[in-house]
Structure formats: structure tokens, C-alpha cells
Amino acid sequence: MSQVWKEGLDAERDAYRHSLIDLGFTDDGKILRGPVPWRHGDREHTATIDVEITERFPFSPPRVRVVDAGAALEPTFHLEREDGALCLWTSDIPVETAPWHHAKELILKTAGWLAQTAAGWPDDDDRDLERYLETDGERMLVYDADRLEGRTGYFQTTGTLGNPAARVVDPLPWGKPNIRKMRSKGPRRREKHLTWFYDVGAVTKPIQSWEDLVSVIGDETSTLQELISADSVQFILLRYRRGDSEPATLALTTRLERTGTIRIYACESADTSITTRTLRAGVSDHGIGEKKVAVVGCGAVGSHVANLLFRAGVCHITLIDPEKLRPGNVIRHFADDRFVGMSKPLAVHGMLHTLGLDTSGIKSFSARVDSPEQAIEVISKHDLVIDATANARATALLVWASEQLDRPMVTTCVQREGGLARVDRFPIFPADETTTAESHLASTPVLGGGISRYEQGCGSPVSTTPPLAAVAAATLCARVALDELKMAQSLPATLVEVLAPQPDQPYDRIGIVTSRLTDRAEADV
Amino acid sequence: MAVLGNYFDEALSNIEPDDDKKNAAKAHAEVSAALRADERLKKLGIDPVLIGSYKRNVSIKRVKDVDVFGRLEEADENLTPAAALDLFEEVLAAEFGQDRVERQPRSLKINFPDFDLTVDAVPARRCGDHWELPNRPEEAERAQWVETNPLLLNDLTIEMNDTYKVNDMGIYVPIVKLVRQVRRTWVEDHPGGFFFEIMTYWAFKSGELTAITTPEYLVQVLEQIAATLPTIAEDGLEDPTLPDKTISTKAEEADFEQAIEGINKAAELARKAFNEGDDCKSAVLWRELLGVIKGVEDDDNDNDEYVFPLPSYCNTDGTRKNATSVTRGAATVPAGSDRFA
């Protein structure tokens, strides 16, 4: 690793270590162990926790595990499945002002986590039960929420062999599989690969094992167990609620162990109903054919950026995104329904391939950029990096890496539900004898009043940004990217396209606002 | 007070004899196999077992020798030390060639030139709960059986490491390694690493250590060794495995004088490094204490690889580089929040 950019990271991590030691933590060189006072009701306890300052710090919080809660406490929600680390903060907290930078805040947050766990997480409406189970990374279960409405029971399922997405289709016409016949002859063809759909209502703790599932489905257990053992039921689809939120869906695959016990795995699921599908409705000169470009984030904007750059003659494109393509993504995404269930980078790759051009220079990675080392690697190995993640941590990492290595990157996003498309270029030019130092346009003020909308079975709110805005941002971004690749560097550090007039200046009229001419610059680009 | 606990982790890793460990495993396996295969030794109940610092996992880079304890379970009082050594020599010379086998007063040294290490094979005869091995005191004409109990030291090491922990990790073994490295840096030849290992054992056994971090343990142990070494130089170092016996050493009076002076300086330096509040200044002092990695010293001193790593934000003179905060207060996302892509 290059050393210069590492210095600030090391100093910050060591300073953090010190601040924990000052709070009474012991340090074995890897783990810091210390006390956390917390309160439940009118009783006070002192927990012992382990804190690990990982390579992702300070862009992500340190990893915290409870060694001893100091009182009887059953951990339920907000835990990492792999190692039981606490989930203390959501990923959308701005990194530059993140509370985990202060050791005392970490202690307070952990105390809050302990108190909330003791209280059973009242008012918590996170709908992410998948995270508490080992995943069946192979496939996605696609269902139509409209067709499941008001029904439970056994459903025939297609595409179960060798396809990335299995699809829940019709209810079993005769209601229940015939267990008696199955016992003597095994399941009939039409009673194989079934999905069992059930509404478990409100859940108070995660479902982490078959035993947990048994405790929430009660009487149905023995039949279900027999059908799984007979290779009749392959998927389980559970509808559940947390707090006052809309119902969510958890899909499970099952596996019969040699011992006769059943193991369950989370399976990514997605609604393919019309409701969900429309929810988001809202080669050249200069040698660019040889330039290497990374597109980090292959969602609505990133996929179109990749498409536009590829069509403009950029042949070497690295596509990076950890998510799979969902049916509801397709309305804004460059990739179409044929690619649902595949990773987004692969889907974009596949779409580019359908253009009939040479795609041997396209590389796809189902991954995220979430550590300084990864950001440095991406920035250093490409002539230009496009950040289309809209993820506070990923953007902060890439901006930081770009500035450390003095290599170009462009970050793009849509804001205000599609009202603004914005592109910022890095690094910016310092002052010289003839010009003043460049600066970016001030950050876009947030307007309140937005309504969060949820896709069936998806725990996170979805943006209702219309496809036009995504494509507009992609177009603006591709324009800046090509300018950078051609070494022209003729465009301002920030470009904002006003797609819908906003209540505040300078975004109150359609046009382009730039960091060079913030009053009006419609003709500038 | 600078802590730098994570850098001690790396320092320990720097003195870990990784490649030597693999070679030592191969070498002792070859020697043990040769002894086990011989019919005469089989009749004497040959059962070789590893002993020494390598077995106790307290060896540091570089491992130069490995000890194989050739237990002869069926040997009786009729077996003389000379006969046992003769038999071992015959078997090992036949297997490895006479030019690689060298007879010593109490053992056979087998050379492994490809690995740059030797294996010492020591015949041992049972004596109640203990064992006896050949030894020839200077005044004696021929070798005698002398009582020993190296296997107990293996157990005592494990027990001590299980007793003293930082968080859940045993601290005794890492401290022995660091003390051995300090000895290598501050004491000329004798007493050797084993002698300092036993002094470390007694420092832990004293129950007077109150440390909670690796550097603090190192400071306290070095201070105890510095305080007790003058008396030990006079009276000998008690063997924890055999009551009323002392650890033998080749150190003479002049060696002890140098060792006392060296370890006193080391203990003072360790205390100064530990008390220093600035990370960079402290790291430079720890570097001085732990010296360079054995086998990579450079004549002009410019490219020496220090055991203790310097934090990347420090200069070699102990000053701090101008590293700035990475994220705090920086406008890392110009567009602000409420973004979609």
C-alpha cells in the first residue's frame, strides 16, 4: 500500500484507540475491551464490550460485540449474522459528521442498543429479517403480490432448476399436496418444488433457524416438515409485520440434513406485480477507446452511464455493484426483464452484449467499495472512476481516494425526487497565476415533505425518481466523463441540471446551474 | 502515556520464526523417524519427543536449533550414557552421513544445511517421574546420567500462558519472546535466551505483575529481571522443574556484569518508552529497545529492519508528520444528502 495516503488513516485510528483507552478500555493490540454503563427501567447495569477498529474505520463505525451484557439479555434485532456485531448506525449517516468518530458517542449508542434490546425494540419497524439468516446466494424468488393477496398455502413454482429467478405462479389446484400418496410413491411432478406461503403477523424476534420458524408457524409444522423431507416444498414465503409498518416478505429455501433436521436459508425475493413494477416510474478520437473507466454503482443512473460511455467508444469499463436486479428496478434501469435476478453489473454487461459490439473489455464485479484500500485500488487502476452509488460512505471513500492520488473521478446523482440532476468532478484545480481556485457548488439544500414508498418484500424505501431524471443525470455525467477522458477539462467542477423548477434559487428555473456561473448558465454547456 | 498496543502485535509478528518453523518441523520429523526405525532403539523403547523453545512456542527469529528428547522407556541402569550416545550416533550417522552428525557431551548434533539449522538429539533414561540425560561436568572423566525434566517446562509454559491474559489472549508467551528479543539486543552472549525465559517465568510467578497491556507487562518484567539479576548472578537461577536445582549457564562473572548493565539500561528505556505521552517519540524508544530483526542487520544501518514498526504518521526522529483528519469536517459529498442514483 502506498504510505502517504495511509498516514491520516493510521493517525485517526490510533487517536480513536487512545480515546477508548482513556475511557477505561484494555487493549490487546487488536480488540479493545471495556465497560458500558446502561439502564433498563430504573435498574442500572454495566456491560463489557469488545471494540474492533477495522480497516473500514473511520468511513464505517468500529465493530462492536457484547462480551457480557451485565444482566440477563437475549440479543434479537440489529445484529450482524456472521459474528454477532451490533448494528448501531444506518449506512446513510454522512461520514464527515458521523457520531462514531467520538468514542463517547459509541459508548452511548451501545448503551442505547442494550436498553432497546432489553425493551424488545418498541417502535422499531425495520423489515430486514433476511439479514439474520445465512443466504442462499444462488437464486431469487419472484412472486406477484397482487396474486398472493388474501391467500395462503401451497403454490406451484417454475424456473426452479438452473434459473437465477424462481417464480411463484398458481396455487396448487387441489389445495394441499397428497401426503399419503407421497409416502409410498414420492411426490408427483406437479407437487414438486412448491412454495408455501404463510402470514405470520407481527414478529418480535428474528427467525434464525428452523426451530424459530416452528415457534411462529405452530400447528402447520408437522405437515410442512414432512413435505420438505419428501422434497415437495422447496420454498417458504412468509409475510410479516414490524411495528406499524406495511407488511414485508421473507423468502426461505430449505435443506434437509442427513440427520433429518431442516436448515433454512434466506433467499432474495422480489415482487413482480404491476404495482411494484411501476412504483419507481417517476468510438471516437482522443484515444478514449483505450481508457479504463470504472462505474461504481450500476443502478438506474450508473447503468445508463455505462451504456452511454460504451456507445461513445469507451471499451474498457469495470462495473461494480453488490445488488441483484429486481423487477421493480427495470423501469429505470438500462437492463431489462430478462436479467432479473442477476447481479446488476452482469445485467448491464449482458445488455451491452446484446448491442452486438465487442464486450471483452467489460468486467463485472458483484461487490461494493467500502474500505479505503478498495477505493484506492479502484481509483489507481482506472483513468476515470464514475461514482453512481448515491451512498454517503462510498462517495466519501472515492472522493478521498481521488484527492489522495490526484486522479480524476466524477460523482453523479439525482436529487429532489428527480427535480435536479447533479454531477461533481474531482479533483478540483487550485489557484494559479491566472485563475482562482475552483470550488464546487454548495450542497443542495434538502426539502422536507417527501413520502417514503416501499416495494412489497423490500425493507428499504424506494425512490420515486422518474426514469427521465436518471437518464438526464446519466447523460450529464457521461458528458463530464468524456470531457475528462479527452483531457479537455473544459467543464465546471459542478453541473446541476434543473429538470423541474424548484422553490429555491438558483434552482427555480429549468436550465443548468454551474459552479462557474451560479446565476444562470443555460448555454454554458 | 502512549499505548501503541497494536504495534506490539506487529513487532511480535516480525520476530515470529515463520519459515524456520516449517523447516524445524521437517528436520525434527526426519530425526525422530530415523531413531524410531532402528531395531535396537525399539527394544530400548525409543519414543522421541520435542522439547526446547521451539516446542514451547517461545522461539524467535531465527531458530538455529531444535531439541529432540530421545526417551528410552525400557532402558535400565545397565545402559551407560556413553553407550546410549554411541547407539544414537551410529543410527543417525547411518541415516544422515557422518559428516552431518557431530557428537557433543550430552547429545548428537545433526546438521541440516539446506535449512540452516541443527537438531540436537538427546538420549534420555527414565528415573521415576523424571528423566536423566547424559552430561559431563568439567571435572568428570566421562559422561554421567543427570536428572532433568524438560517436559514439565512445556506444561508450565502452557499453564502460565493460560493464567495471565490480556482480554482472552495469553500474554506470557508473547512476553517471553519480547524479552528474548531484548536480551538479543542488550546482552552480548551469555546468559542465553533460555536463562532469560526462566527469569521471565519467575517474574510472572512472583504474582507482582499488575499490567493490563503488552507494553506494560514488558516494562514490569524487565524491571523485575533487572532487580533480581545481580542476586541470581551470585546464587544461580532456580530451575522451576526440579526443586533445589539451578539452571546451568555458560555465563561467567564478566558476562553477568555486562548482562546486568545491559538489562538495567533496557528496563529504564522500556519505562521511558511506556511513560512517553507522544506516540511517535514513544515508538522510537520502543524501536531502540527491541532492536533489529535477526538476520537482516545492514552494515551501514540505513536499511535495518526494526522489530518495532514506526506508525506511518511518524518520522524516524520521533516527530510527527503533518497528517490531517481524513473525514471530519471535510465536505466529502459535495451534493449533500437526499441523493438517488
Interface residues (C-beta under 8 A of the other chain):
Chain A: Q3 K6 E7 G8 L9 D10 A11 E12 D14 R17 H18 I21 T26 D27 D28 G29 K30 I31 R33 D50 P58 F59 D92 P94 V95 E96 T97 A98 H101 G297 G299 A300 V301 G302 A388 T389 A390 A392 T395 A396 V399 W400 T411 T412 C413 V414 Q415 R416 E417 G418 R422 D424 H440 L441 S443 T444 P445 V446 G450 S463 T465 A470 A473 T494
Chain B: V3 L4 G5 N6 Y7 F8 D9 V166 N167 M169 I212 T213 T214 D279 P311 S312 Y313 K321 A323 T324 S325 V326 T327 R328 G329 A330 A331 T332 V333 P334 A335 G336 S337 D338 R339 F340 A341
